[in-house]
């Protein structure tokens, strides 16, 4: 009986770790156009949450 519980908990732990690994590695990458705009001379980054674009478009 203890062996079945241990195996079940081990399987659940393995599934949780695998699911977490998949979740962490599945994210959106920055597109090249966005990086190019951010490297433009007229871009001012006010703080980490606000970026002002002036005269680019």
Secondary structure, DSSP 8 states (H G I E B T S, - for coil): -HHHHHHHHHHHHHHHHHHHHHHHH------HHHHHHHTSTTEEEEETTEEEE-S--
